[in-house]
Amino acid sequence: MKLITVFAVSLVASATADDAARFNELVVLEGHTVQNDYTSPLPHEYVADEDVPQKWDWRNILGKSHVTKALNQHIPQYCGSCWAHAALSALADRIKIARDGEGDDINLSIQHMLNCGQFVAGSCHGGSHTGAYEWIKMNGKIAFDTCNPYIACSAESTEGFCEHVDTTCTPVNICRTCGGFMSNGAKECTAIEDYPHATVSEYGVVGQGETDLMKITNMIKKEVYTRGPVACGISAAPLQNFFGGEIFSDENTPTNHNHVVSIVGFDHDDKTDKDYWIVRNSWGQYWADGGFFKIESGKNLLGIEAECAWATPGSFTVVNESYSEDGTKHEGKEGMKTIQQQYIDPSVYLAQPPMAQE
């Protein structure tokens, strides 16, 4: 624990040493020791190349969106938590896909992870997508974001108001409610003990150890098509002044990873004859194409195909034990308890005719 704390502090020092340079938001912490944790077969092992369509966009499957809300890591102050935004939005998307896009979206609490996963997953000074998945599996669950909304702070951050808020990993900083103004007699914010949550069953890196870029590209397509979005490391600097409206195709750009985004689909542009990824960033909907951008695929531009991570949910809450506004349990409701829905891998349906998209 001490070594990891020193490591986290060194990140702060390196980040402030050169304000002109973008510091690395993709950092593998010493507490993150398991990058791949799965036993199930992977889509590239049982999906034929000819069964993958040329175009697939989880934002529009038969006229219905299967992705969760757009995010912005940079407010209410700057926080280098792209790794958490990409990892958790991709995981939440997979839950939405498992529900066929029905019902209220389930979004996951990035702040819960920042408060409690700083030694494995990361902080405002960097972390990793695979570290995020390992931490959820180690911790056992991740809260829904209505438990603990994002405030862009972690324990080591002094940005904005972060020095004045409590981000320690305590029950009230995992899931809470504040039932009124204390000046009007309301009690202090109360921890919700039995909170809605999701779990991680398995996770890993697509194509790790593979050197053939075309094979890796096809592996990523099969993973995205059959199971849902993936979180990928990229080099962010060339995107800072990218305004969207076109496919990013600059081959004279770096491929070192310092940022994480999520691939939600892929397509082909007939005009330019280019295949491209459809990618969600965490810089807000005012950036590029409503928070998304297109980047040519199969060339590892910005390093996007070199380290894409996936995770399959274990379960997610569909019925939660009832609480009042101020956090008091509904003691009189007999038999009320949290009910989890077990995740079913959507790729099991590939034994049926291939999925169709309008």
Backbone torsions as a table, in degrees:
resi	resn	phi	psi	omega
1	MET	NA	-41.7	-179.2
2	LYS	-63.7	-43.2	-179.9
3	LEU	-61.7	-39.8	-179.0
4	ILE	-68.9	-37.8	177.6
5	THR	-61.8	-44.2	177.6
6	VAL	-61.2	-41.5	179.1
7	PHE	-60.6	-42.4	179.8
8	ALA	-64.6	-40.9	178.4
9	VAL	-64.1	-37.5	179.3
10	SER	-64.3	-30.0	176.2
11	LEU	-62.7	-41.6	178.9
12	VAL	-62.4	-44.0	-179.3
13	ALA	-62.9	-44.2	-179.1
14	SER	-68.5	-29.7	-179.0
15	ALA	-71.5	-34.0	-177.5
16	THR	-89.5	-12.3	-176.9
17	ALA	-67.3	-32.1	-178.7
18	ASP	-138.1	87.6	-175.8
19	ASP	-66.7	-19.6	-178.5
20	ALA	-76.1	-22.2	-177.5
21	ALA	-100.7	144.4	176.7
22	ARG	-75.6	123.1	-180.0
23	PHE	-78.0	165.4	-174.3
24	ASN	-80.4	114.9	177.4
25	GLU	-86.7	-12.7	177.0
26	LEU	-100.6	99.9	-175.4
27	VAL	-130.4	129.1	175.9
28	VAL	-92.2	111.2	-178.0
29	LEU	-76.2	157.8	-177.3
30	GLU	-64.2	-24.9	179.0
31	GLY	-77.4	-11.5	177.8
32	HIS	-91.8	104.0	-171.9
33	THR	-115.1	-12.0	-176.6
34	VAL	-123.0	102.9	-177.4
35	GLN	-84.9	-24.4	178.3
36	ASN	-131.1	127.8	-179.3
37	ASP	-142.8	85.4	-179.5
38	TYR	-157.0	156.5	175.0
39	THR	-127.7	-16.2	-177.8
40	SER	-72.4	152.6	173.6
41	PRO	-60.8	151.5	-179.1
42	LEU	-102.2	152.0	-175.3
43	PRO	-51.3	-37.0	-177.8
44	HIS	-67.7	-13.5	179.9
45	GLU	-85.9	-19.6	-176.5
46	TYR	-132.6	2.9	177.5
47	VAL	-108.0	124.7	-179.9
48	ALA	-75.8	148.4	-179.9
49	ASP	-55.7	-39.8	-176.3
50	GLU	-71.8	-11.8	178.6
51	ASP	-88.0	-5.5	179.3
52	VAL	-93.0	123.7	-179.3
53	PRO	-70.3	163.0	178.2
54	GLN	-73.1	-27.4	-177.5
55	LYS	-131.1	134.5	176.7
56	TRP	-155.5	124.0	-176.4
57	ASP	-136.7	109.9	-177.9
58	TRP	-66.0	-9.5	176.1
59	ARG	-77.7	-14.0	-177.6
60	ASN	-150.6	86.9	175.0
61	ILE	-109.9	107.9	-176.8
62	LEU	53.9	40.4	176.5
63	GLY	82.4	6.3	-176.5
64	LYS	-123.9	135.7	177.7
65	SER	-79.8	136.0	175.9
66	HIS	-116.8	19.9	175.2
67	VAL	-113.4	155.2	-179.3
68	THR	-89.5	-175.9	-169.0
69	LYS	-63.5	154.0	173.4
70	ALA	-70.0	153.2	-174.8
71	LEU	-130.0	160.6	176.6
72	ASN	-139.8	109.1	-177.7
73	GLN	-74.7	-12.9	-168.4
74	HIS	-93.2	4.3	179.1
75	ILE	-132.5	151.0	5.9
76	PRO	-78.0	-1.2	167.8
77	GLN	-153.2	172.0	-176.6
78	TYR	-67.3	136.7	175.1
79	CYS	-148.0	127.5	-178.0
80	GLY	-83.4	58.6	-174.5
81	SER	-110.3	28.4	178.3
82	CYS	-53.3	-39.0	-178.8
83	TRP	-56.4	-40.1	179.3
84	ALA	-74.6	-41.1	179.6
85	HIS	-60.8	-46.9	-178.3
86	ALA	-67.2	-45.5	-177.0
87	ALA	-65.0	-45.4	-175.5
88	LEU	-76.8	-32.7	177.2
89	SER	-68.6	-39.3	177.2
90	ALA	-63.7	-40.4	178.1
91	LEU	-65.9	-43.4	178.6
92	ALA	-64.1	-37.8	176.2
93	ASP	-58.9	-41.1	-178.3
94	ARG	-67.4	-32.5	173.6
95	ILE	-66.3	-42.5	179.4
96	LYS	-64.1	-39.2	177.6
97	ILE	-62.7	-41.8	179.0
98	ALA	-63.5	-25.7	178.9
99	ARG	-95.1	8.7	-179.7
100	ASP	56.5	33.5	176.5
101	GLY	72.8	9.0	-176.6
102	GLU	-89.5	153.3	174.9
103	GLY	79.2	176.1	177.6
104	ASP	-64.5	141.9	178.3
105	ASP	-61.6	143.4	170.6
106	ILE	-101.5	112.4	175.6
107	ASN	-110.0	146.5	-171.8
108	LEU	-105.8	150.4	-171.5
109	SER	-81.3	104.2	174.3
110	ILE	-64.2	-36.6	-178.2
111	GLN	-66.3	-35.9	174.4
112	HIS	-55.7	-44.3	-179.7
113	MET	-68.1	-40.4	178.5
114	LEU	-64.4	-37.0	-179.3
115	ASN	-72.9	-34.2	-169.4
116	CYS	-118.8	-15.0	-175.1
117	GLY	-108.6	21.4	-170.0
118	GLN	-66.2	-20.2	-177.3
119	PHE	-97.3	-8.2	178.7
120	VAL	-122.1	-49.6	-175.7
121	ALA	-84.9	-57.3	179.9
122	GLY	152.4	-170.1	-175.9
123	SER	-147.2	-168.1	175.8
124	CYS	-67.1	-11.8	177.5
125	HIS	-107.1	31.1	171.7
126	GLY	111.7	155.0	178.4
127	GLY	-173.8	-164.3	-177.8
128	SER	-139.6	152.1	178.8
129	HIS	-66.9	-41.5	178.1
130	THR	-70.1	-32.2	175.2
131	GLY	-63.6	-37.1	177.5
132	ALA	-62.0	-43.5	-179.1
133	TYR	-70.1	-38.2	177.6
134	GLU	-63.7	-41.5	-178.5
135	TRP	-63.0	-42.7	179.6
136	ILE	-60.9	-43.0	-179.5
137	LYS	-66.3	-39.9	177.5
138	MET	-66.3	-44.3	-177.6
139	ASN	-71.1	-29.4	179.5
140	GLY	102.8	-23.6	-178.7
141	LYS	-171.4	162.8	175.2
142	ILE	-129.4	133.1	-176.7
143	ALA	-71.6	154.4	169.4
144	PHE	-68.3	154.8	-172.0
145	ASP	-75.0	-12.3	173.4
146	THR	-73.6	-11.5	172.9
147	CYS	-75.2	-35.6	-168.1
148	ASN	-160.0	86.1	-176.2
149	PRO	-69.2	158.3	-176.3
150	TYR	-68.8	128.5	175.5
151	ILE	-120.2	5.4	175.8
152	ALA	59.7	41.0	177.7
153	CYS	-135.6	148.1	168.2
154	SER	-141.3	172.1	-167.7
155	ALA	-55.8	-35.2	-175.1
156	GLU	-90.6	-8.2	-173.9
157	SER	-80.8	135.7	176.2
158	THR	-113.5	10.8	-178.0
159	GLU	-71.2	139.9	174.7
160	GLY	55.3	-126.9	-177.3
161	PHE	-93.5	10.2	-172.6
162	CYS	-60.4	-31.3	179.1
163	GLU	-66.2	-16.3	-172.6
164	HIS	-107.5	7.5	178.7
165	VAL	-121.0	153.5	-179.0
166	ASP	-91.5	115.8	177.9
167	THR	-117.2	21.7	177.1
168	THR	-68.9	155.9	-177.4
169	CYS	-85.8	80.7	177.4
170	THR	-119.7	161.4	-178.4
171	PRO	-52.5	-38.4	-179.1
172	VAL	-72.4	-17.4	176.8
173	ASN	-99.8	11.6	172.2
174	ILE	-105.8	-52.2	176.6
175	CYS	-148.3	127.0	-175.2
176	ARG	-144.9	165.6	166.9
177	THR	-141.1	148.3	178.0
178	CYS	-124.6	105.6	-165.4
179	GLY	-85.3	13.9	178.5
180	GLY	157.1	175.0	176.9
181	PHE	-72.2	128.9	178.1
182	MET	-64.1	-28.8	177.6
183	SER	-65.5	-18.9	177.4
184	ASN	-100.3	11.7	175.6
185	GLY	99.4	1.1	178.9
186	ALA	-70.4	151.5	178.4
187	LYS	-79.8	170.0	179.3
188	GLU	-63.8	163.9	179.0
189	CYS	-55.5	141.0	-173.0
190	THR	-114.8	138.9	175.7
191	ALA	-75.3	137.8	172.7
192	ILE	-94.9	114.5	-173.6
193	GLU	-76.1	-45.5	-177.5
194	ASP	-103.0	87.0	-170.3
195	TYR	-104.8	153.3	176.8
196	PRO	-64.5	139.3	-172.1
197	HIS	-157.0	168.0	173.4
198	ALA	-127.5	161.9	179.2
199	THR	-127.6	168.2	175.3
200	VAL	-115.1	131.1	178.0
201	SER	-91.7	-53.5	-179.1
202	GLU	-142.0	159.9	176.6
203	TYR	-158.2	163.5	179.1
204	GLY	179.9	-179.3	179.9
205	VAL	-106.9	130.2	-178.1
206	VAL	-69.4	125.3	172.8
207	GLY	68.8	22.5	-179.8
208	GLN	-62.9	128.0	-177.8
209	GLY	95.5	-16.4	177.7
210	GLU	-81.0	138.1	-178.4
211	THR	-108.7	-14.4	-179.6
212	ASP	-82.4	112.0	-174.8
213	LEU	-61.0	-38.5	179.3
214	MET	-63.3	-39.9	178.2
215	LYS	-65.6	-41.3	178.9
216	ILE	-63.2	-43.0	178.7
217	THR	-58.7	-44.0	179.2
218	ASN	-67.2	-35.7	176.8
219	MET	-62.3	-43.3	179.7
220	ILE	-64.0	-43.3	179.2
221	LYS	-59.9	-43.1	-178.8
222	LYS	-66.5	-38.5	178.0
223	GLU	-65.0	-47.5	-178.7
224	VAL	-65.3	-45.5	-176.9
225	TYR	-64.2	-43.6	-173.1
226	THR	-86.9	-33.4	-172.0
227	ARG	-123.4	-21.5	175.7
228	GLY	127.7	-177.1	-175.9
229	PRO	-55.9	154.5	177.5
230	VAL	-126.6	155.3	178.4
231	ALA	-100.4	130.2	-172.6
232	CYS	-131.1	139.2	173.9
233	GLY	-74.8	143.2	175.8
234	ILE	-144.7	171.4	171.0
235	SER	-95.8	117.0	-166.5
236	ALA	-86.6	-25.7	-171.0
237	ALA	-53.1	-44.1	-179.5
238	PRO	-65.1	-15.0	-179.4
239	LEU	-90.3	-13.5	-174.4
240	GLN	-61.6	-32.9	177.9
241	ASN	-115.0	26.6	177.1
242	PHE	-92.1	129.5	-172.9
243	PHE	-106.1	5.5	178.1
244	GLY	74.5	-162.8	179.9
245	GLY	80.1	-3.0	179.9
246	GLU	-153.1	169.7	177.9
247	ILE	-85.1	125.6	175.8
248	PHE	-68.8	118.3	-174.4
249	SER	-134.4	14.5	-176.9
250	ASP	-72.1	113.8	-178.8
251	GLU	-86.7	-7.3	-179.4
252	ASN	-99.2	50.2	-178.7
253	THR	-129.7	158.3	-177.6
254	PRO	-69.4	160.2	177.7
255	THR	-121.7	5.8	177.4
256	ASN	-70.1	140.8	-175.1
257	HIS	-88.8	126.6	172.8
258	ASN	-142.1	13.6	-175.9
259	HIS	-156.5	159.7	179.0
260	VAL	-132.2	135.4	178.7
261	VAL	-130.9	-179.6	177.7
262	SER	-130.1	133.1	175.8
263	ILE	-86.0	124.2	-178.1
264	VAL	-111.0	-2.2	179.4
265	GLY	175.1	-175.0	179.1
266	PHE	-151.8	159.5	-173.2
267	ASP	-157.3	177.0	175.9
268	HIS	-132.1	132.3	178.0
269	ASP	-97.7	113.0	-176.3
270	ASP	-66.5	-33.1	-176.9
271	LYS	-65.0	-44.6	-178.3
272	THR	-99.9	-8.1	-177.3
273	ASP	59.3	40.4	-179.7
274	LYS	-115.1	136.1	167.8
275	ASP	-84.4	145.3	-178.9
276	TYR	-149.7	157.6	174.1
277	TRP	-89.3	146.9	170.4
278	ILE	-102.7	117.7	-166.8
279	VAL	-124.8	135.5	174.6
280	ARG	-98.7	129.7	175.0
281	ASN	-103.2	175.4	-180.0
282	SER	-119.6	41.7	-179.3
283	TRP	-111.6	17.2	177.7
284	GLY	91.4	161.5	-176.9
285	GLN	-77.8	-9.9	176.4
286	TYR	-78.8	-12.6	-178.0
287	TRP	-90.1	136.3	174.4
288	ALA	51.0	-128.5	-174.9
289	ASP	-96.8	72.1	-179.4
290	GLY	65.0	31.5	-178.6
291	GLY	93.8	-5.8	178.7
292	PHE	-110.5	165.5	171.4
293	PHE	-152.3	162.9	178.7
294	LYS	-109.9	138.1	177.9
295	ILE	-139.8	134.9	-177.5
296	GLU	-57.4	136.6	-176.9
297	SER	-100.3	162.8	176.8
298	GLY	83.1	4.4	-178.6
299	LYS	-124.6	2.7	-178.0
300	ASN	54.1	37.6	177.7
301	LEU	-63.9	136.1	-176.2
302	LEU	59.0	13.4	179.9
303	GLY	75.8	17.6	-169.6
304	ILE	-66.2	-23.9	-177.8
305	GLU	-98.1	3.3	-172.7
306	ALA	-87.3	-22.9	-176.9
307	GLU	-153.8	75.4	176.7
308	CYS	-100.9	128.1	-178.0
309	ALA	-111.3	145.8	178.2
310	TRP	-124.7	158.8	172.1
311	ALA	-147.2	142.1	172.7
312	THR	-104.9	133.4	177.0
313	PRO	-64.2	156.9	171.4
314	GLY	-95.2	-54.2	177.2
315	SER	-157.4	169.8	177.5
316	PHE	-149.9	149.7	-175.2
317	THR	-71.5	131.1	174.2
318	VAL	-115.5	-24.8	173.8
319	VAL	-136.7	128.8	-177.9
320	ASN	-116.7	147.6	175.2
321	GLU	-55.9	138.8	-170.3
322	SER	-83.0	136.0	175.3
323	TYR	-126.6	156.8	174.4
324	SER	-82.2	177.4	-180.0
325	GLU	-57.5	-38.2	-176.4
326	ASP	-90.4	7.3	174.9
327	GLY	94.9	11.6	177.9
328	THR	-83.4	133.6	179.3
329	LYS	-68.2	150.5	175.2
330	HIS	-84.0	86.0	-173.3
331	GLU	-69.3	-24.6	-174.3
332	GLY	-84.8	-2.7	-177.2
333	LYS	-94.3	96.3	-174.4
334	GLU	-64.8	136.9	174.4
335	GLY	77.2	1.6	-179.3
336	MET	-71.2	126.3	178.2
337	LYS	-154.0	163.3	178.5
338	THR	-70.3	135.7	177.6
339	ILE	-119.4	126.7	178.8
340	GLN	-102.3	139.3	172.8
341	GLN	-97.6	127.5	179.6
342	GLN	-75.3	137.6	-179.9
343	TYR	-75.6	136.7	173.5
344	ILE	-114.3	122.1	-179.8
345	ASP	-59.2	117.1	-176.9
346	PRO	-64.8	-18.6	-178.4
347	SER	-71.0	-11.3	178.0
348	VAL	-65.8	-19.4	-178.9
349	TYR	-82.6	2.2	-178.5
350	LEU	-70.7	-9.3	173.5
351	ALA	-68.9	-19.4	177.0
352	GLN	-86.7	176.7	177.1
353	PRO	-55.6	146.8	-178.1
354	PRO	-53.5	146.5	178.5
355	MET	-61.9	149.3	179.6
356	ALA	-118.7	145.8	179.4
357	GLN	-129.7	133.2	177.1
358	GLU	-77.6	NA	NA
